[in-house]
Amino acid sequence: MKSLHLLFILVVSLNAVKAQTSAPLHIGVIGLTHTHVHWIFNSEKRGEITIAGIVEPNKELAMRYAQQYQFPLSKLYNSIEELVTAQKPEAVAAFGTIAEHLKVVETCAPLGIHVMVEKPLALNVKEAIKMQSLAARYNIHLLVNYETTWYPTVHKADELLQADSVGSLVQLIIRDGHRGPKEIGVNKEFLDWLIDPVQNGGGAITDFGCYGANIATWMLRGKRPLSVTAVTQQLQRQNNPLVDDEATIILLYEDCKVIIQPSWNWPIGRKDMEVYGRRGVIYADNRHDLRVRMAKGYDGFTETTERLPEQAAPYDDPFAFFAAVIKKKVVMQPYDLSSFENNLLVMEILDAARKSAKSGKTVKLKKGRK
């Protein structure tokens, strides 16, 4: 009889754990001023997450989203504290300014609430370290979302490089950007902080430079660049009076070079890269199209092309992935694209790039952090 009772308790416990891991993640949305927030509203339809509530003090902006996505006004809150008290979310996703990321972690970490922020992690290394300390102290997951993290071509390019398909890496060129926030017509609430150096930390060098630093850090498995050299320009002074809109960042490593070209002046929006090995080159032209050229003679080559399908769930969506990490269905590896380790180094690279552009000098990075 006693053994049957123990068996019953075990079955009930296992069913409770199964229900907990299969239930949608109860997540709060912090801010609506970053238009990447459309992503999470569309992602909710998949079933891995459910939006517990939304924090947005700008009522006019909140009403626009409420009308577009048909959510009740009862889901809207003026502050993180109000949301947390009322809904007790397991996690939050931040869609405000970069300057607000630290406050989100300061508020949520002590409550054991996991956090995902839109790229980049923070305004600077100093704030990133504060966020790291809080995440470690209160044992929460702190992830960073980049659009390119979910590109099948990015992962295929890395797979081919690691398999030595084109030889050892010599040069990596990563280009990201568009015509500029005003030129592509982002809404006023987004534009106001994108072109504000206090809230965004810079212009194109921050907005799109982080993509290249993130991918390079991942493909090089956390290797630190020896030096960072950057130049910035302001080619649309009328649209971006306080920030750069054009940048080039050069990262030198012991055995290779990375060139990052973030720009608000590309005539056609792009997120692509070229991976040069000793024997060939991989072109990740966009989310789905990949080409591989193998050298033949002096300037000849053979080329194969591939149209890649989306990655399998949960690796095809940031919020499904976030839920899987929290529910321990996925374990992130060191320097994964969404990981804190990767994004702390991204912040070091961006800080050094901004310093280099301002001073006109190359900045050498310290060998490592304690």
C-alpha positions as CSV (number, residue, x, y, z in Angstrom):
1,M,0.0,0.0,0.0
2,K,2.8,2.3,0.9
3,S,4.6,1.6,-2.4
4,L,1.4,2.4,-4.3
5,H,1.1,5.7,-2.5
6,L,4.7,6.6,-3.4
7,L,4.1,5.6,-7.0
8,F,1.0,7.8,-7.1
9,I,3.0,10.8,-5.8
10,L,5.7,10.1,-8.4
11,V,3.2,10.0,-11.2
12,V,1.6,13.2,-10.1
13,S,5.0,14.9,-9.8
14,L,6.1,13.8,-13.2
15,N,2.8,15.0,-14.8
16,A,3.2,18.4,-13.0
17,V,6.7,18.8,-14.4
18,K,5.6,17.8,-17.9
19,A,2.7,20.3,-17.7
20,Q,5.1,23.0,-16.6
21,T,7.6,22.4,-19.4
22,S,4.9,22.1,-22.1
23,A,2.8,25.1,-21.0
24,P,3.4,28.4,-22.9
25,L,5.9,30.8,-21.4
26,H,4.1,33.6,-19.5
27,I,6.0,36.6,-20.8
28,G,5.7,40.4,-20.4
29,V,6.4,42.9,-23.1
30,I,8.4,46.0,-21.8
31,G,8.0,48.9,-24.1
32,L,6.6,49.4,-27.6
33,T,8.9,52.0,-29.0
34,H,11.1,49.5,-30.8
35,T,9.3,48.2,-33.9
36,H,10.8,44.8,-33.5
37,V,8.0,44.3,-31.0
38,H,5.8,43.3,-34.0
39,W,7.8,40.1,-33.9
40,I,6.6,39.0,-30.5
41,F,2.9,39.7,-31.2
42,N,3.2,37.5,-34.3
43,S,5.2,34.9,-32.5
44,E,2.5,34.4,-29.8
45,K,0.4,32.7,-32.4
46,R,2.8,29.8,-32.6
47,G,1.9,28.7,-29.0
48,E,5.3,28.6,-27.2
49,I,4.6,31.9,-25.4
50,T,1.6,33.8,-24.1
51,I,1.8,37.6,-23.6
52,A,0.9,38.3,-19.9
53,G,0.9,42.1,-20.2
54,I,2.5,45.1,-21.9
55,V,4.2,48.1,-20.3
56,E,3.9,51.3,-22.3
57,P,3.2,54.7,-20.7
58,N,2.7,56.3,-24.1
59,K,-1.1,55.8,-24.3
60,E,-1.4,56.9,-28.0
61,L,1.3,54.4,-29.0
62,A,-0.2,51.6,-26.9
63,M,-3.7,52.2,-28.4
64,R,-2.3,51.8,-31.9
65,Y,-0.8,48.4,-31.1
66,A,-4.0,47.4,-29.2
67,Q,-6.1,48.1,-32.3
68,Q,-3.6,46.4,-34.6
69,Y,-3.3,43.2,-32.6
70,Q,-6.7,43.2,-30.9
71,F,-5.5,42.8,-27.3
72,P,-7.6,44.1,-24.4
73,L,-6.6,47.4,-22.8
74,S,-6.6,45.5,-19.5
75,K,-3.3,44.0,-20.6
76,L,-1.6,47.5,-20.6
77,Y,0.4,48.8,-17.6
78,N,2.3,52.0,-16.9
79,S,5.3,50.4,-15.2
80,I,7.2,47.1,-14.9
81,E,6.3,47.0,-11.2
82,E,2.5,47.2,-12.0
83,L,2.9,44.4,-14.6
84,V,4.9,42.1,-12.3
85,T,2.5,42.6,-9.4
86,A,-0.6,41.9,-11.4
87,Q,0.6,39.1,-13.8
88,K,3.7,37.6,-12.2
89,P,5.4,36.8,-15.6
90,E,8.1,34.1,-15.8
91,A,10.0,36.3,-18.3
92,V,10.0,39.7,-20.0
93,A,11.2,40.9,-23.5
94,A,12.4,44.5,-23.7
95,F,11.4,46.6,-26.7
96,G,12.3,50.1,-25.5
97,T,15.4,52.1,-25.9
98,I,18.9,50.6,-25.3
99,A,19.3,53.0,-22.4
100,E,16.3,51.3,-20.7
101,H,17.8,47.8,-20.8
102,L,19.7,48.1,-17.5
103,K,16.6,49.2,-15.6
104,V,14.6,46.2,-16.9
105,V,17.3,43.9,-15.5
106,E,17.5,45.8,-12.3
107,T,13.8,45.5,-11.8
108,C,13.3,41.9,-13.0
109,A,16.4,40.0,-11.9
110,P,15.7,40.3,-8.1
111,L,12.3,38.8,-8.7
112,G,13.7,35.8,-10.6
113,I,12.2,37.0,-13.9
114,H,14.2,36.1,-17.0
115,V,15.0,38.8,-19.5
116,M,15.5,39.1,-23.3
117,V,16.6,42.4,-24.8
118,E,16.8,43.5,-28.4
119,K,20.3,44.0,-29.8
120,P,22.6,45.3,-28.6
121,L,22.9,44.3,-24.9
122,A,23.5,47.7,-23.4
123,L,24.7,51.2,-24.0
124,N,28.3,50.3,-23.0
125,V,30.5,47.7,-21.2
126,K,30.0,49.4,-17.8
127,E,26.2,48.9,-18.0
128,A,26.6,45.4,-19.4
129,I,28.7,44.3,-16.5
130,K,26.1,45.6,-14.1
131,M,23.5,43.5,-15.9
132,Q,25.8,40.5,-15.8
133,S,26.2,40.8,-12.0
134,L,22.5,41.0,-11.5
135,A,21.8,38.0,-13.8
136,A,24.4,35.9,-12.0
137,R,23.3,36.9,-8.5
138,Y,19.7,36.1,-9.0
139,N,20.2,33.2,-11.4
140,I,18.2,34.4,-14.3
141,H,18.7,33.9,-18.0
142,L,19.7,37.1,-19.9
143,L,19.5,36.8,-23.7
144,V,20.0,39.2,-26.6
145,N,17.9,38.9,-29.8
146,Y,19.3,39.6,-33.2
147,E,17.4,39.1,-36.4
148,T,20.3,37.3,-38.0
149,T,20.5,34.7,-35.2
150,W,17.5,33.0,-36.9
151,Y,18.9,33.1,-40.4
152,P,19.5,29.5,-41.8
153,T,22.3,30.9,-44.0
154,V,24.2,32.2,-41.0
155,H,24.2,28.8,-39.4
156,K,25.0,27.0,-42.6
157,A,28.0,29.3,-43.3
158,D,29.3,28.5,-39.8
159,E,28.8,24.8,-40.3
160,L,30.7,24.8,-43.5
161,L,33.5,26.9,-42.0
162,Q,33.8,24.6,-39.0
163,A,33.9,21.6,-41.3
164,D,36.9,23.1,-43.2
165,S,34.9,23.2,-46.4
166,V,36.6,26.4,-47.7
167,G,39.8,26.1,-45.6
168,S,40.9,28.1,-42.6
169,L,39.3,31.5,-42.1
170,V,41.3,34.4,-43.6
171,Q,38.7,37.2,-43.8
172,L,35.1,37.8,-42.7
173,I,33.1,40.7,-44.2
174,I,29.7,41.5,-42.7
175,R,27.4,44.1,-44.0
176,D,24.1,45.3,-42.4
177,G,21.8,48.2,-42.8
178,H,19.3,50.1,-44.9
179,R,18.7,53.7,-46.3
180,G,18.3,55.1,-42.7
181,P,15.5,55.1,-40.2
182,K,13.9,58.3,-41.5
183,E,14.3,57.2,-45.1
184,I,12.6,53.8,-44.6
185,G,9.8,55.5,-42.6
186,V,10.1,54.2,-39.1
187,N,7.5,55.6,-36.7
188,K,8.2,58.8,-34.7
189,E,8.5,56.9,-31.4
190,F,11.3,54.7,-32.8
191,L,13.0,57.4,-34.7
192,D,13.2,59.8,-31.7
193,W,15.6,57.5,-29.9
194,L,17.3,55.8,-32.8
195,I,19.0,59.1,-33.7
196,D,19.6,60.1,-30.1
197,P,23.2,59.3,-29.0
198,V,22.1,59.3,-25.3
199,Q,19.4,56.7,-25.8
200,N,20.9,54.6,-28.6
201,G,24.7,55.0,-27.9
202,G,25.4,56.1,-31.5
203,G,23.9,55.8,-34.9
204,A,24.6,53.1,-37.5
205,I,27.7,52.0,-35.7
206,T,25.5,50.9,-32.8
207,D,22.3,49.9,-34.6
208,F,24.0,47.7,-37.2
209,G,27.6,47.3,-36.0
210,C,26.5,45.0,-33.2
211,Y,25.3,42.4,-35.8
212,G,28.8,41.9,-37.2
213,A,30.5,41.8,-33.8
214,N,28.0,39.2,-32.6
215,I,28.4,36.9,-35.6
216,A,32.2,37.2,-35.6
217,T,32.5,36.5,-31.9
218,W,30.3,33.4,-32.4
219,M,32.1,32.1,-35.6
220,L,35.5,32.6,-33.9
221,R,34.2,30.8,-30.7
222,G,34.8,33.7,-28.4
223,K,38.2,34.7,-29.6
224,R,39.1,38.3,-28.7
225,P,40.3,40.7,-31.4
226,L,43.8,42.1,-30.9
227,S,42.7,45.5,-32.0
228,V,39.7,47.6,-33.2
229,T,39.9,50.3,-35.8
230,A,36.8,52.3,-36.9
231,V,35.8,55.3,-38.9
232,T,32.4,56.9,-39.0
233,Q,30.8,59.5,-41.3
234,Q,27.6,61.5,-41.4
235,L,26.3,61.4,-44.9
236,Q,22.7,62.4,-44.1
237,R,23.3,65.3,-41.7
238,Q,19.7,66.5,-42.3
239,N,18.3,63.2,-41.1
240,N,20.8,62.2,-38.5
241,P,22.2,65.5,-37.0
242,L,23.5,64.0,-33.8
243,V,24.8,60.6,-34.8
244,D,26.9,58.8,-37.4
245,D,25.1,57.1,-40.3
246,E,28.1,55.4,-41.9
247,A,30.8,53.2,-40.3
248,T,33.5,50.7,-41.0
249,I,35.0,48.6,-38.2
250,I,38.1,46.5,-38.6
251,L,38.9,43.7,-36.1
252,L,42.4,42.2,-36.3
253,Y,42.9,38.7,-34.9
254,E,46.1,36.7,-34.8
255,D,45.3,34.7,-37.9
256,C,42.4,36.5,-39.6
257,K,40.6,39.9,-40.1
258,V,37.0,40.9,-39.8
259,I,35.5,43.9,-41.6
260,I,32.1,45.1,-40.3
261,Q,30.2,47.6,-42.5
262,P,27.1,49.1,-40.7
263,S,25.3,51.7,-42.7
264,W,22.2,53.8,-42.9
265,N,23.1,54.6,-46.5
266,W,22.7,51.3,-48.3
267,P,20.2,51.9,-51.2
268,I,18.8,48.4,-50.6
269,G,18.4,46.9,-47.1
270,R,20.8,44.1,-46.4
271,K,22.1,41.6,-43.9
272,D,24.7,39.5,-45.6
273,M,28.3,38.3,-45.2
274,E,31.2,36.8,-47.0
275,V,33.4,34.1,-45.4
276,Y,36.8,33.8,-47.0
277,G,38.8,30.6,-46.4
278,R,42.1,29.6,-48.0
279,R,40.4,27.5,-50.7
280,G,37.1,29.2,-51.2
281,V,34.4,31.6,-50.1
282,I,30.9,31.3,-48.6
283,Y,28.3,34.0,-49.5
284,A,25.3,34.2,-47.1
285,D,23.4,36.6,-49.4
286,N,20.3,36.9,-47.2
287,R,18.2,34.8,-44.8
288,H,17.8,31.8,-47.3
289,D,20.2,32.1,-50.2
290,L,23.7,30.7,-49.8
291,R,26.5,30.3,-52.4
292,V,29.9,28.6,-52.2
293,R,32.7,29.3,-54.6
294,M,35.8,27.1,-54.7
295,A,39.0,28.5,-56.1
296,K,40.2,27.2,-59.5
297,G,43.4,28.5,-60.9
298,Y,44.2,32.2,-60.5
299,D,40.8,33.8,-60.8
300,G,38.5,30.9,-61.7
301,F,36.0,29.2,-59.5
302,T,33.2,26.7,-59.4
303,E,30.0,27.8,-57.6
304,T,27.2,25.9,-55.9
305,T,24.0,27.6,-54.7
306,E,21.4,26.6,-52.2
307,R,18.0,27.9,-51.0
308,L,17.8,27.0,-47.4
309,P,14.5,26.2,-45.5
310,E,13.8,27.7,-42.0
311,Q,15.5,26.1,-39.1
312,A,13.6,23.6,-37.0
313,A,11.8,24.9,-33.9
314,P,12.7,26.4,-31.5
315,Y,15.8,27.6,-33.5
316,D,13.6,29.6,-35.9
317,D,12.1,32.1,-33.5
318,P,13.6,34.2,-30.7
319,F,10.8,33.8,-28.2
320,A,10.3,30.1,-28.8
321,F,14.0,29.7,-28.2
322,F,13.8,31.9,-25.0
323,A,11.0,29.6,-23.7
324,A,13.0,26.5,-24.5
325,V,16.1,27.8,-22.6
326,I,14.0,28.7,-19.6
327,K,12.2,25.3,-19.6
328,K,15.6,23.6,-20.0
329,K,14.8,22.1,-23.3
330,V,17.8,23.9,-24.8
331,V,21.2,24.5,-23.2
332,M,23.1,27.4,-24.7
333,Q,26.7,26.9,-25.4
334,P,29.4,29.5,-24.5
335,Y,29.5,32.3,-26.9
336,D,26.2,31.3,-28.6
337,L,24.7,34.2,-30.6
338,S,22.1,35.0,-27.9
339,S,24.4,34.4,-24.9
340,F,25.7,36.9,-22.4
341,E,29.4,36.0,-23.0
342,N,29.1,36.7,-26.6
343,N,27.3,40.0,-26.1
344,L,29.6,41.3,-23.4
345,L,32.5,41.0,-25.9
346,V,30.2,42.7,-28.5
347,M,29.9,45.7,-26.1
348,E,33.7,45.8,-25.7
349,I,34.1,45.8,-29.5
350,L,31.5,48.6,-29.9
351,D,33.0,50.7,-27.1
352,A,36.4,50.3,-28.7
353,A,35.0,51.2,-32.2
354,R,33.4,54.3,-30.9
355,K,36.6,55.3,-29.1
356,S,38.6,54.6,-32.3
357,A,36.3,56.6,-34.5
358,K,36.4,59.6,-32.1
359,S,40.2,59.6,-31.6
360,G,41.2,58.5,-35.1
361,K,43.4,55.8,-33.5
362,T,43.4,52.0,-33.4
363,V,42.3,50.7,-30.0
364,K,44.0,47.6,-28.6
365,L,41.8,45.3,-26.5
366,K,42.9,43.8,-23.2
367,K,43.7,40.1,-23.4
368,G,40.8,39.1,-21.3
369,R,38.3,39.9,-18.5
370,K,38.6,38.5,-15.0
